[in-house]
Amino acid sequence: MSQLFDVALTIVLFVVILGGIVLFHELGHFITARLAKVRVLEFGVGFPPRAKVLRAGKASPEDVALAQARREAAIAAAATPEEREAILDREPERPSGTLYTLNWLPIGGFVKLEGEDGDHADDPRSFARARLLVKLGILVAGVLMNLLLSIAIFTGIAWFATPYVGIKLATVEAGSPAAKAGLESGDAIVTLNGKSYDYFSGYGDRSVLEELRASAGGTVTLGILHADGTTEEIVVPLRSPAEISATRGALGISAGDLVFLDGYASRPLPEALRIGVSETTRWFGLILDGLHGLGASIVTDPTAPPPVQGPVGIATSLGDVFRNSGIVMTLYVAGVLSANLALVNVLPFPPLDGGRMLVILLKAIPRFGTRISLRAEQLTYAIGFVALFTFLIWVTVFDIARQVGGS
């Protein structure tokens, strides 16, 4: 029963967190399109098939006039009197505003714009007829929304609830000050000279390891959490500055995982905002390095496990973080995923937003752009979608293999 609950919890976390991040991305497209007066046909929560129409927006006078013009054009273009009579017999189109729908696949959502695939270019409010900067603005808005969400999450954690942490000792050097004080691998340093440290202590202050190095030659009081759950304070004389080096620390330990403790720290909003921007920038760089490593891995050894996770791996990681580190660090991972989605979507690969922006820019080049037909553009998106879906399946296979193998 416990295992079944863990699986259910993992699925719920994946749907709520990743789905929410994707929905926030689509909200950026939606808001920008509405501000630019580009017609939004549908805003869907989840992916089709459609489960329910939540609300239908009211048709504008422009919608009614356009529907009438299309009907009249169809009548005028009828090849025979019979075709003309058939059109007249049909019920006139009843235009509506934006449809707000709920769909069966509960992952994120989507925005459908008039003319985004090149059809209905006769509508002056279609995406196809929008100015170049408007098109690019609508597409990049999703990326910006994810970056803003990432900054907001990291800022909120720093502002309200940064977890206090300790550093677990991975190894203890023989004959070192730590070994002489009786410290062992698995113990954790939770305070230094009575001072506690939180997850963002490295911003504007020394971390535990930096404080130990700065205290070389002196004596420190360490608050220790032992592997059996007991705590004690230990006074430890550190090595002198002459005895330490890049690989030889003042205490004689190597740091392992963080240990999350009870209690939370808070900071003033300006400082928290600075941390939020810095964390988003830092993760953006780390994700970019990861994508570079992924490309190198595919080129050099496509059969090796890729250095990325797919949907299964992400869901499993979310469940592990929630159980082991709590809701705050789960939100932290959501901030990382939001930055991830922003970077991935801006890549110039169809059918991602970056790929669509690249095609739009190519079509805007005089003489060259006119050679890109609507069919060629749609075929590019279709091929890109198949390639992207194939990549997800490939990564998911390794995700499942990792779970089966217990790694």
Secondary structure in CASP SS format (residue, H / E / C, confidence):
PFRMAT SS
TARGET T0000
AUTHOR 0000-0000-0000
METHOD secondary structure of the structure
MODEL  1
M C 1.00
S H 1.00
Q H 1.00
L H 1.00
F H 1.00
D H 1.00
V H 1.00
A H 1.00
L H 1.00
T H 1.00
I H 1.00
V H 1.00
L H 1.00
F H 1.00
V H 1.00
V H 1.00
I H 1.00
L H 1.00
G H 1.00
G H 1.00
I H 1.00
V H 1.00
L H 1.00
F H 1.00
H H 1.00
E H 1.00
L H 1.00
G H 1.00
H H 1.00
F H 1.00
I H 1.00
T H 1.00
A H 1.00
R H 1.00
L H 1.00
A C 1.00
K C 1.00
V C 1.00
R C 1.00
V E 1.00
L E 1.00
E E 1.00
F E 1.00
G E 1.00
V E 1.00
G E 1.00
F E 1.00
P E 1.00
P E 1.00
R E 1.00
A E 1.00
K E 1.00
V E 1.00
L E 1.00
R E 1.00
A E 1.00
G C 1.00
K C 1.00
A C 1.00
S C 1.00
P H 1.00
E H 1.00
D H 1.00
V H 1.00
A H 1.00
L H 1.00
A H 1.00
Q H 1.00
A H 1.00
R H 1.00
R H 1.00
E H 1.00
A H 1.00
A H 1.00
I H 1.00
A H 1.00
A C 1.00
A C 1.00
A C 1.00
T C 1.00
P H 1.00
E H 1.00
E H 1.00
R H 1.00
E H 1.00
A H 1.00
I H 1.00
L H 1.00
D H 1.00
R C 1.00
E C 1.00
P C 1.00
E C 1.00
R C 1.00
P C 1.00
S C 1.00
G C 1.00
T C 1.00
L E 1.00
Y E 1.00
T E 1.00
L E 1.00
N E 1.00
W E 1.00
L E 1.00
P E 1.00
I E 1.00
G E 1.00
G E 1.00
F E 1.00
V E 1.00
K E 1.00
L E 1.00
E C 1.00
G C 1.00
E C 1.00
D C 1.00
G C 1.00
D C 1.00
H C 1.00
A C 1.00
D C 1.00
D C 1.00
P C 1.00
R C 1.00
S C 1.00
F H 1.00
A H 1.00
R H 1.00
A C 1.00
R C 1.00
L H 1.00
L H 1.00
V H 1.00
K H 1.00
L H 1.00
G H 1.00
I H 1.00
L H 1.00
V H 1.00
A H 1.00
G H 1.00
V H 1.00
L H 1.00
M H 1.00
N H 1.00
L H 1.00
L H 1.00
L H 1.00
S H 1.00
I H 1.00
A H 1.00
I H 1.00
F H 1.00
T H 1.00
G H 1.00
I H 1.00
A H 1.00
W H 1.00
F H 1.00
A C 1.00
T E 1.00
P E 1.00
Y E 1.00
V E 1.00
G E 1.00
I E 1.00
K E 1.00
L E 1.00
A E 1.00
T E 1.00
V E 1.00
E C 1.00
A C 1.00
G C 1.00
S C 1.00
P H 1.00
A H 1.00
A H 1.00
K H 1.00
A C 1.00
G C 1.00
L C 1.00
E C 1.00
S C 1.00
G C 1.00
D C 1.00
A E 1.00
I E 1.00
V E 1.00
T E 1.00
L E 1.00
N C 1.00
G C 1.00
K E 1.00
S E 1.00
Y E 1.00
D E 1.00
Y C 1.00
F C 1.00
S C 1.00
G C 1.00
Y C 1.00
G C 1.00
D C 1.00
R C 1.00
S C 1.00
V H 1.00
L H 1.00
E H 1.00
E H 1.00
L H 1.00
R H 1.00
A H 1.00
S C 1.00
A C 1.00
G C 1.00
G C 1.00
T E 1.00
V E 1.00
T E 1.00
L E 1.00
G E 1.00
I E 1.00
L E 1.00
H C 1.00
A C 1.00
D C 1.00
G C 1.00
T C 1.00
T E 1.00
E E 1.00
E E 1.00
I E 1.00
V E 1.00
V E 1.00
P E 1.00
L C 1.00
R C 1.00
S C 1.00
P H 1.00
A H 1.00
E H 1.00
I C 1.00
S C 1.00
A C 1.00
T C 1.00
R C 1.00
G C 1.00
A C 1.00
L C 1.00
G C 1.00
I E 1.00
S E 1.00
A E 1.00
G E 1.00
D E 1.00
L E 1.00
V E 1.00
F E 1.00
L E 1.00
D E 1.00
G E 1.00
Y E 1.00
A E 1.00
S C 1.00
R C 1.00
P C 1.00
L H 1.00
P H 1.00
E H 1.00
A H 1.00
L H 1.00
R H 1.00
I H 1.00
G H 1.00
V H 1.00
S H 1.00
E H 1.00
T H 1.00
T H 1.00
R H 1.00
W H 1.00
F H 1.00
G H 1.00
L H 1.00
I H 1.00
L H 1.00
D H 1.00
G H 1.00
L H 1.00
H H 1.00
G H 1.00
L H 1.00
G H 1.00
A H 1.00
S H 1.00
I H 1.00
V H 1.00
T H 1.00
D C 1.00
P C 1.00
T C 1.00
A C 1.00
P C 1.00
P C 1.00
P C 1.00
V C 1.00
Q C 1.00
G C 1.00
P H 1.00
V H 1.00
G H 1.00
I H 1.00
A H 1.00
T H 1.00
S H 1.00
L H 1.00
G H 1.00
D H 1.00
V H 1.00
F H 1.00
R H 1.00
N H 1.00
S H 1.00
G C 1.00
I H 1.00
V H 1.00
M H 1.00
T H 1.00
L H 1.00
Y H 1.00
V H 1.00
A H 1.00
G H 1.00
V H 1.00
L H 1.00
S H 1.00
A H 1.00
N H 1.00
L H 1.00
A H 1.00
L H 1.00
V H 1.00
N H 1.00
V C 1.00
L C 1.00
P C 1.00
F C 1.00
P C 1.00
P C 1.00
L C 1.00
D H 1.00
G H 1.00
G H 1.00
R H 1.00
M H 1.00
L H 1.00
V H 1.00
I H 1.00
L H 1.00
L H 1.00
K H 1.00
A C 1.00
I C 1.00
P C 1.00
R C 1.00
F C 1.00
G H 1.00
T H 1.00
R H 1.00
I C 1.00
S C 1.00
L H 1.00
R H 1.00
A H 1.00
E H 1.00
Q H 1.00
L H 1.00
T H 1.00
Y H 1.00
A H 1.00
I H 1.00
G H 1.00
F H 1.00
V H 1.00
A H 1.00
L H 1.00
F H 1.00
T H 1.00
F H 1.00
L H 1.00
I H 1.00
W H 1.00
V H 1.00
T H 1.00
V H 1.00
F H 1.00
D H 1.00
I H 1.00
A H 1.00
R H 1.00
Q H 1.00
V H 1.00
G H 1.00
G C 1.00
S C 1.00
END
